[in-house]
Amino acid sequence: MSRHPLRQVLPELALRPRTVGFAVALGTAALFASTALGALSAWLIARAAEMPPVLDLTLAIVGVRALGLSRAGLRYAHRLVAHDVAFHGVARLRARLVDALARGPLTRVLGLKRGDLVARLGGDVDAVGEAVIRALVPMAIAVGVGVGSVALLAFFLPAAAGALAVSLAIAGGLAPWMSARALALLEQTSSATRSHQLATALELLEGAAEWKVSGQAPVLLGALREDDLCLERLSARAARWTAAATFLMHGAWSASVGAALVLGFAALGRGALSQVELCVVVLVPLGAFEALQSMPAALTQLLRSTEAARRLLPFLETPEAEPTAAASPALTSAAHLRAEGLACGWPERSAAVSGIDLTVRRGTSLALTGPSGSGKTTLLLGLAGHLPPKAGAVKLGEVSLAEVSEQRRVELLHYSAEDAHLFDTTLRENLRVVRATLTDDEAVAALRKAGLGEWYARQPQGLDTPLGRGGEAISGGERRRVLLARAWLSEAPWLLLDEPTEHLDSRTAARVMRDLDGMKAHGRGLVVVTHDADVARALDSVHALAPRDSEA
């Protein structure tokens, strides 16, 4: 990627330049009011010491009061505008990311841990939005106030303005760079640890009862403690750079005030400055450095936001144009699904299975069997077109799946994962996932075919029964049968099912297999992954995979 990651992601926030500019202007005006308040107060104190007529001070007194009130009002308005811009941008980016995940290729999310998904949708999106509030806008304000303060000081004493410019460059450039370097070290080494910690915490919370019963909860808690200790060590290492940067910044601040004092008294002795002007020359650097207080945090946030943007980019990239040449009606009537010398595996890993040659004809069924880790699920994903082949090809009729658009593949090949997601909504809406036009009668019929007729009859809310997050309101067997009902409702001519009878008692499993076998009469082809020998025998043919040394 040639462009900076944050520059590539920021357009997704759809920020309005005028509004951002208005936020910068308000922040700059607030700090100028603070600097002017200090300078005018110094002038007022020094001038009052000369005991002039009170009317000579009236305008300055009113000015001090006005600047004091406007400083608070401008700061409040600045924060309102800046946060409004950022929050609307974050909402747009999060919606864009969800849309990209939903519409993009499935390889983007296959194998993605839930903790990683939460981190991308939550913390990373927020970090990009915070680049506006905590980095870009404060940096623009600091530059504006710094330039204005140097120009103001140059009007009274050019030498002091030069010293202030050098001090501002050190405090606003070198010191924040050191802080950013500290965070760079921390981010590069801690990102994987944080993701692992979040994934472990979610796993522990969602399966608390099971982990406690199995006695494995202390193991997960120990892993969380190890992650905490690792992050603590990394933070301590980065803190050394941060401490040096803080020392350098305050040293530059002190040096600029000291230089203003020395040069100012020298100019006073030469008669180039009055006593009142000397107070202004000394106090302007104090106001100028107020804007730089946020610079280390701004550069730190900029780096954190950049790393977050880098993690988001793979999910936001526009996929290559979908192929259209193979979207012909002939695919719907393809007589067979065939693998020819197929090797497939997860992206950036070696092939889990290779040399696969098999054919499933319409109206027939095939069982994929083999020990755990032999690559059955990986092969099923490859046959469904969700994992691109590393070698060989998968064909529908004479057309390679690689030439078929993803939308068309989903219409032709219904893949039901072993752990397919159930949404935290009603039974009806969970079934509508595969058919938006689903009627209640069709839904009930599918539930009965999946062996849920008696269970459904006991539900007082019927199709409005809530299933809970991930289907936690129903048992494992009932969850499995809801997924089977989805398969019944799919209009795809090919069904690829991963362990469809898992968690079912033998009687229900036999009935489900009879119903699945009946689907062949409608010209549908079935590919079923199973560990159950009885299920495999009930199908027309079996393709057994050899064991592997590591899990696919």
N, C-alpha and C positions, 0 to 999 in steps of 0.2 A: 504494500500500500504506500503510495508515494505521498499522499497528504497526511497531515497530522490527524490522528484518530478523533480528537475532540472537534476539530474543524469539520470533519465529516459527519459527526453526530449532531452538532449544534443546530444545523438547519432543520432537523426533525422537530425541534422545539417550536419552530415557526414564530420566532420572536419578532416583534414589531420594532424596527429601528427607532422610530420616533419615541416610543414609550421607553425603550432602553436609554435613549439619549436624555429623555426627561428625567429618568431616575438618576443618571450621572450628574445632570445639571443641578438637581435638588441636593444631592450629596455634596457636590462641590460648593454650592452656595452655603450649605450648613457649615462646612469647615472654614470657608472664607469668613463667614460671620463670626466663627470662633476666633480665627486669627485677628480679624479686625477688632473684635471685642477686647482681646488682650492688648493690641497696639493702642486702641483708643483709651482704654483704662489707664495704660501707662502714661499716655500723654496727659490725661485728666489729672492723675495724681501728681505728676511733675509740675504741671501748670498751676494746680491749686496751691502747691508749695510756695509759689511766687506771690500768692495772695492778690490776684487780680480782682477787678470788679466781678461780682457773682454773675452778672449778665453775660460776661465773656465765656462763662463755663456752661451756660444753659444748654446750648446746642449739643455740646459733648455729653452732658448728663442725659439728655433725651436719647442721643445716639447709643449710649451704653445700654440703656433700658431696652431700646428697640432691637439691638443686636442680641441681647440676652434672650428676649422672647422669640425672635426669629430663628435663632440657632436651634432651640428645642422644636419649634414648629416645622422647620425645614427637615430636620432629622426624622421626625415622625412621618412626614409626607414622603420622604425618600424611601423609608422602609416599607411603607404601604405600597408604593408604586413598584419597587424592586421585587418584593415578594409576590405581588399579584402577577407580574410578568413571568417570574420563575415558576410559580405553581401552575399557571395555565400551560406553560411549556412542558412541564413534567407530565401533566395529565395527557397532553397530546403525544408525547414520546412513549408513554406507557401504552396508550391505545394503539399506537403505530407498532410497537413491539409485539403486542398480543396478536394484532392482525398479521404481522410478518410470520409469527410462529404458526398461526392457523393456516395461512395460505402458502407458506414456503414449503420447500422439500422436507419430507419427513426425516431425512438424515440429519437435519438440524437438531431435532429433539430426541431421536432414538439414542438411548444410552445416557441421556442427560438426567442426572440425579435430581430429585425434587428439591434438595437443598440448594443446588446450583440454580435451578429455575427460580426459586424464591429470591436468591441473591441477585439475579439479573433483573427481575421485575421490580424488586424492592430497592435494595441498597444501591445498585449500580445506576438505576434510573434517577434516584434521588441525588446521587453524587454528581451526575451531569447537570441537573437543575441547580445544584448548589454552586456550580462553577459560575453561574450568572450572579448570584447573590453575594457569594463569599470570595470570588476571585476577579472576574472581569470588571464588574462595576467598581469595586474598591480600588482596583489598580488604575482604572481610568480617572477616578477621583483623585488618587494620590498624585498622578502625573499632573493633573490640572492645578491642584493646590501647590505642588512643588514649584512648577514653572511660575505661577502667580506670585508666590512668596519671594522667589529669587528676583523677579522683576521689581517687586515693591522695595526690596532691600537695596537693589541697584540704584534706585532713585535717590536714596539717602547716602549710601556708602558702597560703591562698586566693589571694593576689596572684600568687604564682609559678604557681599552677594556671591563672590567667587568661592569663598570658604564654605558658604552654605551649600552651594551647588555641589562641591566635592563631597561634603558630608552626606548630602542627600543621595548622591550616587552610591556611596558605600553602604549607607543604611537601607536604601531602597533597592539596591542591586546585589551587592556581594553577600550581605547578611541573609536576605531571603533565599538566595541561591544555595547557601549552606543549609538552611532549613529544608529547602526542597530536596537537596541531596540526601539529607537524613531520612526524609519520607520515602525517597526513591529506594533506598536500601531496605526500608521496612516493607514497602509494598511488594517489591520483587520477591522477597523471601517469605512473606506472611500470607499472600493471597491464597495459596493452596491450603495452608493451615486453617484459615478462616472458613473456607468452603467446606473442608472436612469437619470442622467443629459444628457448623450449622447443620450439615447433613446428619451428623451423629445426634445432635440435640433433637432434631425432628424425628429421627428414628426412635429415640428413647421416649419421647413424649407420646407419639402416636401408638406405640406398642408397649406402653408402660406395664400393663397387666401381664402380657406374654413374657416380657423380659424378666419381670419379677418372679413369675412362676418357674421359668427355666433357670433362674439363678444367674443370668448373664447381665443383669442390670449393673452390678459393680464393675464389670468389665467396661461397659460403655461409659460409666461415670469416670473410671480411670482414664479412658481415652480423652474425655473432655478435660480432665485435670492436666494431662500431658500437653494438650493443645494450649491451655491457658499458660502453662509454664513456658512453653516455646514462644508464645506471643510476648510474654513478659520479658524474656531474655532479648528478643529482637527489639522491643521498645526501649530497653535500657541502652542497647548499643546505639540506637538512633538518637537517643537523648543527648549524647555527647556532642554531636554536631549541632543540635538545637541550642544547647547551652552556649557553645562558642558563637553561634550566630546572634544570640541575645546579647552577649557581652559586646560583640562588635557593634551592634546597632546602638546600644546605649552609650558606648564609647564615642561613636560618631556624633551622637546627639550632644554629648557633653563638650566635645571638641568644637562643634559649631557655635555653641553658646560662649565658650571660652574665647574663640577667635573673634566673635562679635564684641566681647568686652574689651579685649586687648586693642583691636583696631579702632573700636569706638572711642576709647579714652585717648588714643593717640590722635584721632581726628578732632576730639574735643580740645586737646591741648593746642592743636594748630589753628583752632577756630573754624574748622570745616563743619563742625556739628554743634548744635546747641544742646543744652542739657536735656531738654524735652525730646529732641530727636534721638539722643543717645538711648533713652528708655525704649523708644520704638525699635531701634536697631537691635537691641539685646533681646527683646521679647518676641520679635517676628519669628526667629528660628524655633522657639518653643511651640508656636502655633503651627509652623510648617511641619514639624515632626509628628504632630498629632495625626496627620493623614497617613504617615508611614507606619504607624503602630499596627495596621492591619496587613502590611505587605508580606511578612513571613507567613502568616496564616493564609493569605491569598495565594501565594505561590505553592504552598503546601496543598491547598485545596485544588489548585490547577493541576498539579501532578496526580492527585488522587482521582480527580474527574477524568483526566486523560487515560489512566489505567482502566477506569470503569468504562469509558467509551471504547477502548480497545477490546474489552470483553464483550461489549454489546454489538460491535460491528459485524461479526459473523452472522448474527441473527437478523440484521437489518439490511444486509446486502441483497440487492435485487437478483433473483435467480435468472439463469440463462433462459432465453425464450423457449417455451414449451414446444416440442415437436407437434406438427399438425398433420403430417402426411399420412399417419396411420389411424386417423380418427374416422375410418370408414365403417359402414354398417357390417362389413364382413367380419370384423372382430367379434361382434356379438354372437355370430353363428359359428365361430371357430370350433373345430371338432376336438381339439386337444390342447392341453397345456404341457409343454415339453421343456426339459432341461437338457442341454447338450454340452458336455464337458464343463459343467458349471463349477466354479470356485467362488465362494463368497465369504465375507467376514465384515467386521465392523470397520469403519473408516480409520485409517492410520494404524491398523493392526494386520497381522498376517491372516491368511485365509483360514477360517474355522473348518470348512469342508471344501473338498476339491474333487475333481473328476466325477461329478454327479451326472449320470445319464438316466433319466426317467421320463415316462409319459403317462399322463392322466387324461383319459377321454371323457367327453361329456356323457353323463349317465353312469359313470363308474366312480369308485372311491379308492383312495390309496392311504395306507397308514405309514407314517414315518416313525420308526422305533429306534431304540439304541439307549445305551446307558447315559446317565447324567454327564453333561459336558461333551457329548459326542457331536453337538452342533445342530440338533434337530430344530430348535427355534430359529437359529441363524439361517438354516436352509429354508424354513418356511417364510421368513422375511425376504429372502432372496427370490423365492418363487412368486411372492406377492409384488415384487418390484420395489420394495422399500429399501433394500440394500443393493447398490449397484454391483454387478458381477466383477470380480477381480480377474476372472478368465471365463471363457465360454459364453453361453447366452441362455436366456429364458425366452421361449416363444409361445405366442398364442396363435395357433394355426401356423402360418409361415411368416408371421410378423414378430420381430424382436420387441420385447417389452421396452427396450431402450429407446425405441422409436415412437412410443406411445406416451401421450401427455399424462401427467400424474393424475389429473382429474378423471381422465378416461380409464386409467388403471384402477382407480378406486371404484368406478362404476362397474367394472368387469370382474374384479377380484376382491371379495370381501374377506378381510383378515381380522380374526378375532383373537386378540392376545390373551394369554393366560391370566394376566393381571390388568386387563383393560379397565379403564377408569369408569366409575359410576359417579355422576355428578350429584352435588348436594341439592337435589330438587325432587320432584315427584317421579313416581314410577312411569307415568305417561311421558314426561319430558325425556326421561332416560331412554325410552324406546324410540322416541322421535329423532334421536341422533342419526338413525339410518334411513328414516323416511319421514320427511317433514309433513307430508299429507296424510299421515297415519290417522285412521278412524278408531274409535273406541272398540268397535267390534273386531277389527283386525288386531288390535293390541291384545284383547282378551284371548283370541284364538291362538296367537303366538305364545302367550303365557301357558296355555293349556298344552300345546305341543312340546313346550320345554319342561313339562312336568310340574308347573306351578299352579295348576287349576285349583287344587284343594287349598293351597296357601292363599291364593287370591280370593277365594270365596270367604275366607276368615277375616279379610281386611275390611274394616268398617268404612274406610275412606276410598276403597276401590283403587282406581288408577291415580287418585290424588294422594296415595300413600307416600309420605316422604321416606327417602332411602338413606338420608344422612350423608355426611362427607365421606366419599369413597365407599359408600354402601355400608357404613358401620351400623346402620339400624337393622340390617338383616344378617343372617348367618352366611358362612362361607359357601355352603351348598346352594342356598337361595341366590346368592350373588352370581354364582356360576350359571345358574339357570336363567337369570335375567340376561346375561350375556348371550346365552343360547337363543333366547327369544329375539334378541337383536339380529342374530344370524338368520333366523327364520324370516324376519321382516325384510332383510336385504333382498334386493331384486337382482343382485349380481349372479351371473351364470356359474361362477366358481366360488366355492367357500373354502377358506383355509383356516382351520380351527386348531388352536393350541390347547391341548389337554381339555377337551370339552366336557369330560365326565369326572374331572377331578373334584373331590369333596362331595360326590354324590354316592348314595348307597347303591348296592348292586342292583336292586330292583329298578330304581329310577334310572340308573345308568343304562340298563338293558332296554328300557322303554325309550330313552333318548336316542340310543343307537338305532332302534327300529324306526323311529321317526326320521332320523337322518338318512337312513337307508331308503326310506320312502321318497325322499327328495330327488333321488336319482331318476325316478319315474318322470319327473318334470324336466329332465334333461340337464340337471345341474351336476357339476363335477365337484368331488369332495377330496380335500387333502387334510388329514388329521394327524397331529402329533400326539403320541400317547405312550405311556409306560405300561398300560394295562394290556396284558396278553389277550384277554377276552375281547376287548374292544378291537384290537388289531385283527383278530380272527373274524370278526363280524364284517370287516371291510373286504373289498374285492382283491386287493393285492397289498403287499407289504414291502417297503424298502427299508432295510436295516442299515444303520450307520455304525461304523466301527468306533470303539472307544478312542479317546485322545488323551494325551498326557496332561493337558490343562483345559479348563472349562472354556467353552465358546462364549 
